[in-house]
Amino acid sequence: MAKRDGTVADIELGVGALPAAELERLGHDRRAGVRAVARRELRRRAEAAAEAERLERMLVHERRLWERGVALIAGVDEVGCGPLAGPVVAAAVILPAGCSIADINDSKQLDAATRERLVPEIQARAVAFALGSCTVEEIDRLNIYRAALEAMRRAVTTLSVTPAHLLVDARRVPGVVMSQTSIIDGDALSQCIAAASIVAKVHRDGLMRELAATHPGYGFDNHKGYATAEHLAALEKLGPCPAHRRSFAPVRQGDLFAGVKSAGSEADG
């Protein structure tokens, strides 16, 4: 353990083992370097405690079910309702009882590198996980709300293990027999829903990168199909491609699809 009268280097080396009371004292040391070391460590501990508390809050819904003996809980979420192009993708993830994954959060609150890092851990620790999606043609035929529900249903029914209960972000999954709980902002309030949001987001982003290669010039790899200035400018210049949702404004405005034939267009009407 670092001594209070040690060098700054000694104190920094052993600061992690110091009790909080000693750190508080070092925070008022006459040496500026020692004060800085102590305050950095106090801040790190406060941030770690806040993160642990956040992760614990994300297990409130799961713990209620675990305490009732419900072990197989699937979190369900979808991504891609808002974009002008590309599929809507859903994921269902069953994490084992008692599991807690560091840094997990609503996928929208995480940067791409963190999402990419978390997916292998989520998949490795999951009891089961599955993806479901609806194509652009299905979105145009069903409407985006129904297509998102269908993508969620496909994800749940594709799981290799049947869950006893679903925790769903703000919706209810149709056409399934298990009980379920809809949670507003569930991807920020439930670990298994957050896991599903991350898995779905990373998968859909990969699909949009593939569409960027198939349909160059639109920037799908950058905006993932959302109505950014870059995307709208490309639509204005190039017109829509088969990856665009023709039922969405501003894609449907005017005759943007004149002369453009997409797969399944006859079935869409």
Phi, psi and omega per residue, in radians:
M1 nan 2.427 3.135
A2 -1.205 2.462 3.090
K3 -1.581 2.632 -3.104
R4 -1.064 -0.596 -3.106
D5 -1.652 0.239 3.110
G6 -1.308 3.086 3.098
T7 -1.253 2.868 3.101
V8 -1.020 -0.714 3.138
A9 -1.096 -0.742 3.121
D10 -1.088 -0.777 -3.125
I11 -1.122 -0.752 -3.141
E12 -1.105 -0.645 -3.129
L13 -1.146 -0.641 -3.064
G14 -1.871 0.201 -3.005
V15 -1.125 -0.521 -3.109
G16 -1.132 -0.393 -3.110
A17 -1.658 -0.076 -3.081
L18 -1.324 2.458 3.044
P19 -1.197 2.780 -3.070
A20 -1.057 -0.662 -3.121
A21 -1.084 -0.706 3.118
E22 -1.164 -0.667 3.098
L23 -1.106 -0.702 3.105
E24 -1.052 -0.724 3.115
R25 -1.142 -0.737 -3.141
L26 -1.151 -0.434 3.094
G27 -1.140 -0.218 3.111
H28 -2.034 0.287 3.127
D29 -1.086 2.654 3.140
R30 -1.168 -0.362 -3.100
R31 -1.588 2.193 -3.105
A32 -1.064 -0.667 -3.137
G33 -1.103 -0.700 3.121
V34 -1.175 -0.752 3.107
R35 -1.025 -0.734 -3.124
A36 -1.119 -0.747 3.120
V37 -1.062 -0.818 -3.104
A38 -1.104 -0.755 -3.098
R39 -1.217 -0.607 3.066
R40 -1.093 -0.751 -3.117
E41 -1.188 -0.705 3.085
L42 -1.081 -0.718 3.112
R43 -1.147 -0.726 3.118
R44 -1.072 -0.751 -3.132
R45 -1.148 -0.691 3.126
A46 -1.120 -0.721 3.121
E47 -1.163 -0.693 3.115
A48 -1.137 -0.696 3.127
A49 -1.157 -0.703 3.125
A50 -1.136 -0.701 3.118
E51 -1.158 -0.719 3.109
A52 -1.095 -0.675 3.111
E53 -1.161 -0.715 3.109
R54 -1.081 -0.799 3.133
L55 -1.092 -0.654 3.111
E56 -1.151 -0.694 3.101
R57 -1.095 -0.570 -3.137
M58 -1.243 -0.143 3.126
L59 -1.821 0.094 -3.085
V60 -1.030 -0.842 -3.107
H61 -1.164 -0.720 3.112
E62 -1.118 -0.762 -3.093
R63 -1.096 -0.660 3.093
R64 -1.014 -0.699 3.125
L65 -1.315 -0.734 3.110
W66 -1.007 -0.715 -3.119
E67 -1.155 -0.381 3.067
R68 -1.571 0.068 3.138
G69 1.533 0.171 3.115
V70 -1.585 1.824 -3.042
A71 -1.645 -0.642 -3.039
L72 -1.621 1.630 -3.110
I73 -1.992 2.183 3.106
A74 -1.806 2.231 2.953
G75 -1.518 2.416 -3.077
V76 -2.297 2.320 3.095
D77 -2.690 2.811 3.106
E78 -2.228 2.779 3.027
V79 -2.368 2.634 3.031
G80 1.718 0.404 3.071
C81 -1.301 -0.600 -3.014
G82 -1.464 -0.452 -3.039
P83 -1.099 2.812 3.075
L84 -1.521 -0.151 -3.046
A85 -2.566 2.769 3.068
G86 1.501 2.956 -3.088
P87 -1.338 2.901 2.886
V88 -1.728 2.364 -3.018
V89 -2.190 2.396 3.074
A90 -2.169 2.737 3.057
A91 -2.366 2.620 3.003
A92 -2.200 2.277 -3.073
V93 -2.313 2.208 3.024
I94 -1.834 2.000 3.054
L95 -1.757 2.558 -3.102
P96 -1.170 2.649 3.111
A97 -0.980 2.347 3.130
G98 1.509 -0.114 -3.111
C99 -1.238 2.400 3.027
S100 -2.415 2.196 -3.066
I101 -1.943 2.105 -3.117
A102 -1.071 2.484 3.052
D103 1.301 -0.050 -3.095
I104 -1.164 2.471 -3.097
N105 -2.887 3.019 2.977
D106 -0.851 2.271 -3.064
S107 -1.008 -0.512 -3.136
K108 -1.213 -0.334 3.139
Q109 -1.579 -0.051 -3.082
L110 -1.957 2.574 3.043
D111 -1.380 2.920 -3.042
A112 -1.049 -0.692 -3.117
A113 -1.115 -0.699 3.134
T114 -1.187 -0.734 3.088
R115 -1.038 -0.805 -3.134
E116 -1.090 -0.639 3.126
R117 -1.219 -0.622 -3.064
L118 -1.347 -0.530 -3.058
V119 -0.984 -0.856 3.124
P120 -1.045 -0.642 3.119
E121 -1.194 -0.751 3.093
I122 -1.029 -0.825 -3.104
Q123 -1.160 -0.645 -3.135
A124 -1.209 -0.612 -3.074
R125 -1.590 -0.261 -3.088
A126 -1.200 2.525 2.948
V127 -1.174 -0.699 3.082
A128 -2.850 2.693 3.026
F129 -2.619 2.679 -3.130
A130 -2.701 2.743 3.114
L131 -2.046 2.640 3.010
G132 -2.466 2.652 -3.127
S133 -2.634 2.870 2.971
C134 -2.238 2.414 -3.094
T135 -1.313 2.967 3.057
V136 -1.003 -0.745 -3.135
E137 -1.094 -0.698 3.106
E138 -1.185 -0.663 3.091
I139 -1.055 -0.798 -3.131
D140 -1.170 -0.537 -3.122
R141 -1.424 -0.728 -3.030
L142 -1.568 -0.525 -2.897
N143 1.591 2.736 -2.954
I144 -1.174 -0.622 -3.131
Y145 -1.085 -0.873 -3.136
R146 -1.186 -0.608 3.113
A147 -1.139 -0.693 3.110
A148 -1.112 -0.732 3.097
L149 -1.106 -0.701 3.126
E150 -1.162 -0.667 3.084
A151 -1.085 -0.695 3.112
M152 -1.154 -0.740 3.106
R153 -1.052 -0.752 -3.140
R154 -1.106 -0.695 3.117
A155 -1.097 -0.811 -3.104
V156 -1.119 -0.781 -3.066
T157 -1.333 -0.174 3.091
T158 -1.587 -0.208 3.139
L159 -0.976 2.436 3.132
S160 -1.335 -0.290 3.085
V161 -2.148 2.293 -3.115
T162 -1.406 2.114 3.136
P163 -1.313 2.724 3.069
A164 -1.520 -0.423 -3.089
H165 -2.653 2.578 3.084
L166 -1.962 2.382 2.908
L167 -1.903 2.087 -2.951
V168 -2.135 2.413 3.134
D169 -1.299 1.773 2.930
A170 1.134 0.156 -3.115
R171 -2.471 3.112 2.996
R172 -2.181 2.336 -3.087
V173 -1.395 2.164 -3.138
P174 -1.405 2.747 2.963
G175 1.256 0.401 3.082
V176 -2.199 2.707 -3.021
V177 -1.675 -0.358 -3.079
M178 -1.283 2.707 3.089
S179 -1.194 2.742 -3.098
Q180 -2.663 2.718 3.106
T181 -2.200 2.202 3.069
S182 -1.610 2.245 -3.084
I183 -2.154 2.040 3.064
I184 -1.107 2.325 -3.068
D185 1.002 0.590 -3.081
G186 -1.055 -0.493 -3.136
D187 -1.197 -0.260 3.054
A188 -1.831 -0.100 -3.032
L189 -2.081 -0.151 -3.114
S190 -2.377 2.273 -3.102
Q191 -1.102 -0.766 -3.060
C192 -1.242 -0.555 3.048
I193 -1.201 -0.735 3.084
A194 -1.027 -0.724 3.105
A195 -1.050 -0.749 3.121
A196 -1.124 -0.694 -3.136
S197 -1.124 -0.655 3.138
I198 -1.207 -0.819 3.141
V199 -1.063 -0.769 -3.135
A200 -1.149 -0.739 -3.111
K201 -1.112 -0.811 -3.120
V202 -1.121 -0.705 3.127
H203 -1.130 -0.800 -3.115
R204 -1.143 -0.697 3.101
D205 -1.011 -0.684 3.090
G206 -1.112 -0.712 3.096
L207 -1.104 -0.659 -3.139
M208 -1.220 -0.553 3.043
R209 -1.145 -0.642 3.080
E210 -1.137 -0.716 3.107
L211 -1.137 -0.549 3.095
A212 -1.097 -0.628 3.107
A213 -1.287 -0.630 -3.130
T214 -1.302 -0.622 -3.098
H215 -2.186 1.328 -3.083
P216 -1.167 2.693 3.063
G217 1.788 -0.288 -3.100
Y218 -1.632 -0.349 -3.141
G219 1.369 0.489 -3.111
F220 -0.999 -0.536 3.138
D221 -1.232 -0.353 3.128
N222 -1.582 -0.927 -3.024
H223 -1.751 -0.091 3.077
K224 1.023 0.443 3.071
G225 1.663 -0.110 -3.133
Y226 -1.274 2.829 -3.015
A227 -1.443 1.082 3.077
T228 -1.388 2.932 3.095
A229 -1.041 -0.687 3.115
E230 -1.056 -0.782 -3.102
H231 -1.166 -0.796 -3.123
L232 -1.118 -0.632 3.097
A233 -1.149 -0.690 3.119
A234 -1.164 -0.684 3.077
L235 -1.073 -0.737 3.130
E236 -1.086 -0.690 -3.081
K237 -1.399 -0.785 -2.978
L238 -1.788 -0.300 -2.970
G239 1.323 3.010 -3.103
P240 -1.320 2.763 3.050
C241 -2.019 3.056 -3.121
P242 -1.068 -0.257 3.116
A243 -1.410 -0.154 -3.087
H244 -1.473 2.568 3.103
R245 -1.491 1.858 -3.035
R246 -1.232 -0.263 3.111
S247 -1.455 -0.071 -3.084
F248 -1.709 2.353 2.913
A249 -1.346 2.482 0.111
P250 -1.584 0.117 -3.111
V251 -1.048 -0.713 -3.057
R252 -1.366 -0.195 -3.092
Q253 -1.183 2.387 -3.116
G254 1.213 -2.632 -3.138
D255 -1.971 0.849 -3.073
L256 -1.068 -0.482 -3.083
F257 -1.647 0.123 3.091
A258 -0.987 2.171 3.122
G259 1.399 -0.039 3.133
V260 -1.786 2.106 3.137
K261 -1.974 2.103 3.120
S262 -1.860 2.758 3.110
A263 -1.044 2.318 3.099
G264 1.462 0.177 -3.046
S265 -1.173 -0.560 3.138
E266 -1.180 -0.707 3.137
A267 -1.177 -0.528 -3.135
D268 -1.269 -0.372 -3.105
G269 1.413 nan nan
